[in-house]
Amino acid sequence: MLLVPHFRKLMVKYRIPPSLICKEVLVDEEFIQDFAEYGDAVFPHAFPGFIFRHVGGVAVDEGPMRKALASEYPHVSVPDVPPSQFPSAENLFVEAPPERVRDIVARGILLGFKRIYGVARESVIVDLTAEPGWKEYSALSALLQSFYKVEDAYRLPSDAFYPHPKGSMGGFVAEKVKEYSDVRGYYDFLKRIFRYKRKKLSSLGIDDPRRPMDVPPEDLFELYVTTTE
């Protein structure tokens, strides 16, 4: 198991059961240090594995994620490890602020995790999928799944679900949203639109901002570009 000191501390601090640990966690120390100061940075893997906050564990395949990492983060050393060495995982361990948990759990459900665990009451790990009301977390998942292919959800650059902490993510997504045609642009689009452009949605005849699927795809892209210019 390839682990960095940050991850070892999390294992001890939260008493993470061995069954929740991915067999291979490929990381780059400089990459972790570069983003450690951003508390809301979440790094999804290129396969249905684990997502860690403040850890930056990255499993890389030969596809879009490797290229994106190489282009966006030229200082990151991407190991050459064949995808066959990556274990499939059924569990997701989440460490995130409360306001982020709902979206992360929804994303985990979208990726097909059977159980999603989170840290509660400091050192207690709970099964979020067993908590009352957990199905509400899947609202975003159902929305994304109805619009994009599920297999695209985990083949994204490492900061696909949240804007780049250094502020460059919006423009990048605006350029790539049509090319990727995946969760990347649409999720960021939802965040921006719902926060800043509710009047624009109303002008399109959408009274309930929780129903963006009523917007034609062409209007989605145009609205998204408007918010990033």
C-alpha positions in Angstrom: 0.0 0.0 0.0 1.4 3.4 -1.0 0.5 5.9 1.7 1.8 9.3 2.5 2.1 10.7 6.1 -1.1 12.7 5.7 -3.1 9.6 5.0 -1.5 7.6 7.8 -2.6 10.4 10.2 -6.2 10.2 8.9 -6.2 6.4 9.4 -5.1 6.8 13.0 -7.2 9.9 13.8 -10.5 8.4 12.5 -9.8 4.7 13.1 -10.6 3.9 9.5 -11.3 0.1 9.2 -8.9 -1.8 7.0 -11.8 -2.9 4.9 -12.3 0.7 3.8 -8.7 1.2 2.6 -7.9 1.1 -1.1 -5.0 -1.3 -1.9 -3.2 1.3 -4.0 -3.2 5.0 -3.4 -0.9 6.8 -5.8 0.0 10.3 -4.7 2.5 13.0 -5.4 3.8 14.8 -2.3 4.2 18.2 -4.1 0.7 17.8 -5.4 -0.7 17.3 -2.0 1.2 20.1 -0.4 0.1 22.5 -3.2 -3.6 21.9 -2.4 -3.4 21.2 1.3 -4.4 24.8 2.2 -7.7 24.5 0.4 -10.2 23.0 2.7 -12.9 22.2 0.1 -10.6 20.5 -2.4 -11.9 17.1 -3.2 -10.0 14.7 -5.5 -12.0 12.0 -7.3 -10.1 9.0 -8.6 -10.2 7.9 -12.2 -11.9 4.7 -11.1 -14.7 4.0 -8.6 -12.4 4.1 -5.6 -12.1 6.5 -2.7 -12.3 10.2 -2.4 -10.3 11.9 0.3 -10.2 15.5 1.5 -6.8 17.0 2.4 -5.1 13.8 1.2 -5.2 14.1 -2.6 -5.0 10.4 -3.3 -5.0 10.0 -7.1 -5.3 6.8 -9.1 -4.5 7.4 -12.8 -5.4 5.5 -15.9 -4.4 6.1 -19.5 -7.4 8.2 -20.3 -8.6 11.8 -19.8 -7.5 12.1 -16.2 -3.9 11.5 -17.0 -3.9 14.0 -19.8 -5.7 16.6 -17.7 -3.3 16.2 -14.8 -0.3 16.5 -17.1 -1.7 19.7 -18.8 -3.1 21.5 -15.7 -0.5 20.4 -13.2 2.8 20.1 -15.1 4.7 19.8 -11.8 2.8 16.6 -10.8 4.6 13.4 -11.4 2.1 10.9 -12.7 3.1 7.3 -12.0 2.9 4.7 -14.8 0.7 2.1 -13.2 -1.6 0.0 -15.4 -5.3 0.2 -14.6 -5.3 -3.6 -14.0 -3.6 -2.9 -10.6 -6.4 -0.7 -9.4 -8.8 -2.6 -7.2 -12.5 -2.1 -7.6 -14.2 -0.8 -4.5 -17.7 -0.9 -3.0 -17.1 1.5 -0.2 -16.5 5.3 -0.1 -14.9 7.1 2.9 -15.8 10.8 3.0 -14.1 13.4 5.1 -15.6 16.8 4.2 -17.4 19.8 5.8 -21.1 19.2 6.5 -22.2 21.5 3.6 -20.2 19.3 1.2 -21.3 15.9 2.4 -24.6 15.8 0.5 -23.1 16.4 -2.9 -20.2 14.0 -2.3 -22.5 11.3 -1.2 -24.7 11.9 -4.2 -21.7 11.6 -6.4 -20.7 8.4 -4.6 -24.1 6.9 -5.3 -23.7 7.9 -9.0 -20.5 6.0 -9.1 -22.1 2.9 -7.8 -20.8 2.6 -4.2 -22.6 0.2 -2.0 -21.8 1.9 1.3 -20.7 5.5 1.9 -19.0 6.3 5.2 -18.4 9.6 6.9 -16.8 11.0 10.0 -19.2 12.1 12.7 -18.8 13.3 16.3 -15.0 13.7 15.8 -13.8 10.1 15.7 -16.9 8.0 15.0 -17.3 6.6 11.5 -20.9 6.2 10.4 -22.6 4.6 7.4 -24.3 7.5 5.7 -26.4 5.2 3.6 -27.9 3.8 6.8 -28.7 7.1 8.2 -32.3 8.4 8.1 -32.9 10.5 5.0 -29.9 9.3 3.1 -31.9 8.8 0.0 -32.2 12.6 -0.3 -28.5 12.6 -0.9 -29.1 10.8 -4.2 -31.1 13.7 -5.7 -28.1 15.1 -7.5 -27.0 11.6 -8.5 -30.3 10.9 -10.2 -30.2 14.3 -11.9 -26.7 13.7 -13.3 -27.4 10.1 -14.2 -30.4 11.2 -16.3 -28.2 13.6 -18.3 -24.8 11.9 -18.6 -23.3 8.5 -18.9 -22.4 7.0 -15.5 -19.1 5.7 -16.8 -18.0 9.3 -17.5 -18.4 10.4 -13.9 -15.2 9.0 -12.7 -13.0 9.7 -15.7 -12.5 13.4 -15.0 -9.6 15.6 -14.0 -9.0 15.8 -10.2 -10.9 19.1 -9.6 -13.8 18.4 -11.9 -16.6 18.7 -9.4 -15.4 21.9 -7.7 -13.9 25.1 -9.3 -10.1 25.2 -9.3 -9.1 26.8 -5.9 -6.8 29.2 -7.8 -9.7 30.5 -9.8 -8.9 29.1 -13.3 -11.5 26.3 -13.4 -14.4 28.3 -14.8 -12.8 29.3 -18.0 -11.4 25.8 -18.5 -14.8 24.2 -18.1 -16.4 26.7 -20.4 -13.9 25.6 -23.1 -14.3 21.9 -22.4 -17.9 21.4 -21.5 -19.0 20.5 -25.1 -15.9 18.4 -25.7 -16.3 16.4 -22.5 -20.1 16.3 -22.5 -20.0 14.9 -18.9 -20.6 15.8 -15.3 -17.7 18.3 -15.2 -19.4 21.2 -16.9 -22.9 20.5 -15.8 -22.3 20.2 -12.1 -20.3 23.4 -12.1 -23.0 25.0 -14.2 -25.6 24.1 -11.6 -23.7 25.7 -8.9 -23.1 28.9 -10.7 -26.6 29.1 -12.2 -28.4 28.4 -9.0 -26.4 30.8 -7.0 -26.1 33.8 -9.4 -28.6 33.3 -12.3 -31.9 32.3 -10.9 -33.6 35.2 -12.6 -32.3 33.9 -15.9 -33.8 30.5 -15.2 -37.1 32.1 -14.4 -37.0 33.9 -17.8 -36.8 30.5 -19.4 -40.0 29.5 -17.7 -38.4 27.5 -14.8 -40.1 28.4 -11.6 -38.4 25.7 -9.5 -34.6 26.0 -9.7 -34.4 22.4 -8.6 -35.7 21.3 -12.1 -32.9 22.3 -14.5 -33.6 19.3 -16.7 -36.4 21.4 -18.2 -33.8 23.5 -19.9 -32.8 22.4 -23.4 -29.1 21.3 -23.6 -28.4 24.2 -25.9 -29.7 26.7 -23.4 -27.7 25.0 -20.6 -24.5 25.6 -22.4 -25.3 29.2 -23.3 -26.3 30.0 -19.7 -23.1 28.3 -18.4 -20.9 30.3 -20.7 -22.7 33.5 -19.6 -21.7 32.9 -16.0 -18.1 32.2 -16.8 -17.3 35.1 -19.1 
